[in-house]
Amino acid sequence: MKIAIDIGNTSVTCGVFKKNKLTVKNDFDSEKSFQLYLNDFDHTIINKIIISSVVPKLTEKYVNLLSSNYINRITIIDNKNSQLLLKIKDPESVGADRLCNIKAALKLYKYPAIIVDFGTATTYDVINNNREFIGGSIASGVETSASYLIQKAALLSKTDLKFPQNVIGIDTKENIQSGIMYGALDQVEGMIKRISNESNEEYNIILTGGFSTVLSSYLSLEHTLDPDLTLKGMIYIDEDN
């Protein structure tokens, strides 16, 4: 059994793999809740703990939390052990979550490809015909944009982030939903079009991350939806090492 821990800016996602198949996935908002969850496992049957983190301070905390039982079974993902071809200026600057997404995309799907990951930020990762990561783009995430808007506008209130029936909202709630959700949709389609035009290439589109399941059915472009791409990539990187 392997446990993959994806430490993000907003939450921590934990996936349990048996024979490299994802069997359970949970999200945690604190170290305490994660520790209580981990206490339910028999640590003797866990072969490996794999960590992908974009928050260095939390990486250290989780390693310390795990080290008493798993000290010799912890792997932390980085650009070196990812064994990817990173054709960019600063390979060390690529987030571990993006490395995992690229790894999984190369293992599971056709390329050239664009991976769109809807997290705290919305990231676009571009893989060429030679299996090389050649760069991408980072934009504000759907929920991040909504939270900032509501925080800065005194007359706006927190609302559910889902697609309203019409683009033209008839009240404040629908106005916010329309602007955020349809705006996010147009951003994705626009960015993919720009990337394709700039490189004169037709890409396989892969969606992942928290809001991918919400936006997928509204996207006009042909694409693949894989919400667990990051966790799968962690397992593939571990296998290759």
C-alpha positions in Angstrom: 0.0 0.0 0.0 1.2 3.5 -0.9 -0.1 6.9 0.4 0.2 9.9 -1.8 0.0 13.3 0.0 -0.6 16.4 -2.1 0.1 19.5 -0.1 -1.4 22.6 -1.7 -2.0 26.2 -0.7 -5.6 25.7 0.3 -5.8 22.0 1.4 -4.1 18.7 1.7 -5.3 15.8 -0.4 -4.4 12.2 0.5 -4.8 9.2 -1.8 -4.4 5.6 -0.8 -3.2 3.3 -3.5 -3.3 -0.5 -3.5 -1.4 -2.2 -6.4 -1.1 1.3 -7.8 -4.8 1.8 -8.0 -6.4 4.7 -6.2 -8.9 3.3 -3.7 -9.6 6.2 -1.3 -9.2 9.9 -1.5 -9.7 12.5 1.2 -9.1 16.2 1.7 -7.9 17.7 5.0 -7.8 21.3 6.2 -5.5 20.8 9.2 -2.6 18.7 10.3 -4.6 17.4 13.2 -7.4 16.0 11.1 -4.8 14.3 8.8 -3.0 12.8 11.8 -6.3 11.4 13.2 -7.0 9.9 9.7 -3.5 8.4 9.6 -3.8 6.8 13.0 -6.5 4.4 11.6 -3.8 2.8 9.4 -1.6 -0.1 10.3 1.7 1.5 9.5 3.4 -1.9 8.9 1.4 -2.4 5.7 2.2 1.0 4.2 5.2 0.6 1.9 5.7 4.2 0.9 4.6 7.7 1.7 5.0 10.1 -1.3 4.7 13.8 -0.8 4.1 16.5 -3.4 4.2 20.0 -1.9 4.1 23.6 -3.0 4.2 24.9 0.7 7.8 24.3 2.1 6.8 25.0 5.7 4.0 22.4 5.6 6.4 19.9 3.9 8.6 20.0 7.0 5.7 19.7 9.4 4.2 16.7 7.6 7.6 15.0 7.3 8.1 15.4 11.1 4.5 14.2 11.7 5.2 11.0 9.6 8.8 10.3 10.5 8.2 8.3 13.7 6.6 5.5 11.7 7.7 6.1 8.1 11.1 7.7 8.3 12.7 5.4 5.7 9.6 5.3 3.5 9.1 8.9 2.6 9.7 10.3 -0.9 9.4 14.0 -1.7 8.8 14.9 -5.3 11.2 17.4 -7.0 12.3 18.3 -10.5 15.3 15.8 -10.2 13.5 12.7 -9.2 10.6 13.5 -11.6 12.8 12.4 -14.4 11.1 14.7 -16.8 12.4 16.7 -19.7 11.9 20.3 -18.6 12.8 22.6 -21.4 12.5 25.9 -19.5 14.8 28.5 -18.0 14.5 27.4 -14.3 13.4 23.7 -13.9 13.7 24.1 -10.1 10.9 26.6 -10.1 8.3 24.2 -11.4 5.8 23.2 -8.7 5.7 19.6 -7.6 2.0 19.3 -8.4 2.7 20.4 -12.0 5.6 17.8 -12.2 3.2 15.1 -11.1 0.5 16.2 -13.6 3.0 16.2 -16.4 4.3 12.7 -15.4 0.7 11.3 -15.3 -0.3 12.9 -18.6 2.8 11.4 -20.4 2.0 7.9 -18.9 -1.7 7.9 -19.6 -2.6 10.2 -22.5 -1.6 11.3 -26.0 0.7 14.3 -26.5 1.3 17.1 -27.4 -0.9 18.0 -24.5 -2.1 21.0 -22.4 -2.9 20.2 -18.8 -5.3 22.6 -17.1 -5.2 22.3 -13.3 -8.0 24.2 -11.4 -6.6 24.8 -7.9 -5.7 27.8 -5.8 -4.2 28.9 -9.2 -5.3 27.8 -12.6 -2.2 26.4 -14.3 -1.6 25.5 -18.0 1.2 23.1 -18.7 2.3 22.5 -22.2 3.9 19.2 -23.4 5.3 19.0 -26.9 5.7 16.1 -29.4 9.0 15.2 -27.9 7.6 14.6 -24.4 9.1 17.9 -23.2 7.5 20.4 -20.8 8.1 23.6 -22.7 6.3 26.1 -20.3 2.8 27.3 -19.6 0.8 29.9 -17.8 -0.5 30.6 -14.3 -3.7 32.5 -13.6 -5.8 33.1 -10.5 -7.9 30.2 -9.5 -11.7 30.2 -9.7 -12.3 30.2 -6.0 -9.4 32.5 -5.4 -10.9 35.1 -7.8 -14.3 34.8 -6.2 -12.9 35.2 -2.6 -10.9 38.3 -3.5 -13.9 39.9 -5.3 -16.2 39.3 -2.3 -13.5 40.5 0.1 -13.0 43.7 -1.7 -16.6 44.6 -2.6 -18.6 45.6 0.5 -22.0 45.0 -1.1 -21.2 41.5 -2.3 -21.8 38.4 -0.2 -20.4 34.9 -0.4 -22.3 32.7 -2.8 -22.2 29.1 -4.2 -19.8 28.8 -7.2 -21.9 27.1 -9.8 -23.2 28.0 -13.3 -26.4 30.0 -13.3 -29.0 29.2 -16.0 -28.4 32.4 -17.9 -25.3 34.6 -18.5 -27.4 37.7 -17.7 -28.1 37.4 -14.0 -31.2 38.8 -12.5 -29.9 39.4 -9.0 -26.5 39.9 -7.3 -26.0 36.2 -6.6 -26.5 35.3 -10.3 -24.4 38.2 -11.4 -21.4 36.9 -9.3 -22.0 33.3 -10.5 -22.2 34.4 -14.1 -19.1 36.5 -14.0 -16.9 34.0 -12.1 -18.0 30.8 -13.8 -18.6 31.8 -17.4 -15.5 34.1 -17.1 -13.4 31.1 -16.0 -14.8 29.1 -18.9 -13.9 31.8 -21.4 -10.5 32.1 -19.9 -9.7 28.4 -20.4 -11.0 28.3 -23.9 -9.2 31.6 -24.8 -5.9 30.5 -23.3 -5.9 27.1 -25.0 -6.7 28.9 -28.3 -3.8 31.3 -27.8 -1.3 28.5 -26.9 -2.4 26.5 -30.0 -2.1 29.5 -32.3 1.3 30.5 -30.9 2.8 27.0 -31.3 0.8 26.1 -34.5 -0.2 22.8 -32.8 -3.3 20.8 -32.0 -3.2 19.7 -28.4 -4.8 17.0 -26.3 -6.6 18.8 -23.5 -6.6 17.3 -20.0 -8.5 18.9 -17.1 -7.7 18.2 -13.4 -8.1 19.9 -10.0 -11.0 20.8 -7.8 -13.1 22.8 -10.3 -12.4 20.6 -13.3 -15.5 18.5 -12.6 -17.7 21.6 -12.5 -16.3 23.2 -15.7 -15.9 20.1 -17.8 -19.4 19.7 -19.1 -19.5 23.4 -20.1 -16.3 23.4 -22.1 -16.8 23.4 -25.8 -13.4 22.0 -26.6 -12.8 18.2 -26.7 -11.0 17.2 -23.6 -10.3 14.5 -21.0 -11.3 14.9 -17.4 -9.0 13.3 -14.8 -9.5 14.8 -11.3 -6.9 12.5 -9.8 -4.1 13.3 -12.2 -1.7 14.7 -9.6 -2.0 11.7 -7.2 -1.5 9.3 -10.1 1.6 11.2 -11.2 3.1 10.9 -7.7 2.8 7.1 -8.0 4.4 7.1 -11.4 7.3 9.2 -10.3 7.9 6.9 -7.3 7.8 3.9 -9.7 10.4 5.4 -12.0 12.8 5.9 -9.0 
